[in-house]
């Protein structure tokens, strides 16, 4: 499986933390959950870290079964829509955004 992540490195602008969260849940999650081929959508919000920087306001992690599924999602109309909406989110955010694709191996937990 593969997981494509969008890292929002930085912070919501002071005073806009709640607006940032609301915007993500109301305007972007409905689009992200429509990406073709996506098997799971997770929105991760940093609660704590063992370093002060970098801070990640949010990490979007979308699981796909294959690289081909990722390419299909990236070429989709809904992804184009989400990029346009994300441009509005950037107004509430101080930082940068970058993407990474991880190959993910999954292992069953050992029962002791």
C-alpha positions in Angstrom: 0.0 0.0 0.0 1.0 3.6 -0.4 0.3 6.7 1.7 0.5 10.2 0.1 0.9 12.9 2.8 0.5 16.6 2.6 2.6 18.2 5.4 1.5 21.7 6.5 4.7 22.8 8.1 4.1 25.9 10.2 1.1 27.2 12.2 -2.3 28.6 11.7 -2.2 32.4 11.9 -2.7 33.7 15.4 -6.4 34.0 16.2 -7.3 31.8 13.2 -6.7 28.4 14.8 -10.4 27.5 15.1 -11.2 28.9 11.6 -8.4 26.8 10.2 -9.8 23.6 11.8 -13.4 24.5 10.7 -12.3 25.2 7.2 -10.5 21.8 6.9 -13.5 19.9 8.3 -16.2 21.7 6.4 -14.6 22.5 3.0 -11.7 20.1 2.4 -12.5 16.8 4.1 -15.6 16.4 1.9 -13.4 16.7 -1.2 -10.5 14.6 0.1 -12.8 11.7 0.9 -14.0 11.7 -2.8 -10.5 11.1 -4.3 -10.7 8.1 -6.6 -8.9 5.1 -5.4 -8.5 6.4 -1.9 -9.0 3.7 0.8 -8.6 5.9 3.9 -8.3 9.6 4.7 -6.7 10.8 7.9 -6.2 14.3 9.1 -3.5 14.5 11.7 -3.1 17.4 14.0 0.1 17.8 16.1 -0.6 17.6 19.8 3.0 17.5 21.0 6.5 16.8 19.8 10.0 16.3 21.2 11.3 19.3 19.3 10.0 22.8 19.1 10.5 23.1 15.3 9.4 22.1 12.8 5.7 22.3 13.8 3.2 20.6 11.6 -0.2 22.3 11.9 -1.7 19.4 10.0 -0.7 16.3 8.0 -3.1 14.9 5.5 -2.5 11.1 4.9 -4.4 9.3 2.2 -3.9 5.6 1.7 -4.0 4.1 -1.8 -3.6 0.5 -3.0 -1.1 1.3 -5.7 1.0 4.1 -7.3 -1.4 3.9 -10.2 -4.3 4.8 -7.9 -2.3 7.8 -6.7 -1.8 9.0 -10.2 -5.5 8.6 -10.9 -6.4 10.7 -7.9 -3.9 13.4 -8.8 -5.4 13.6 -12.3 -9.0 13.8 -11.0 -11.4 16.8 -11.1 -12.0 16.5 -7.4 -8.2 17.0 -6.7 -8.3 20.1 -8.9 -11.2 21.4 -6.8 -9.4 20.6 -3.6 -6.3 22.5 -4.7 -8.4 25.6 -5.4 -10.1 25.4 -2.0 -6.7 24.8 -0.3 -5.6 28.1 -1.8 -8.2 29.8 0.4 -7.0 27.8 3.4 -3.5 29.2 2.9 -4.8 32.6 3.9 -5.2 31.2 7.4 -1.8 29.6 7.5 1.8 30.7 8.0 4.1 28.1 6.6 4.6 25.9 3.6 3.0 22.7 2.3 4.8 19.8 0.7 3.9 16.2 -0.3 5.5 12.9 0.2 4.5 9.4 -0.9 5.4 6.5 1.4 5.3 2.8 0.7 3.7 1.3 3.8 4.2 -2.2 5.0 1.7 -3.4 7.6 2.4 -6.1 10.2 -0.1 -7.9 12.5 0.4 -7.2 16.2 1.8 -10.0 18.3 -0.6 -11.3 20.8 1.1 -12.0 24.1 
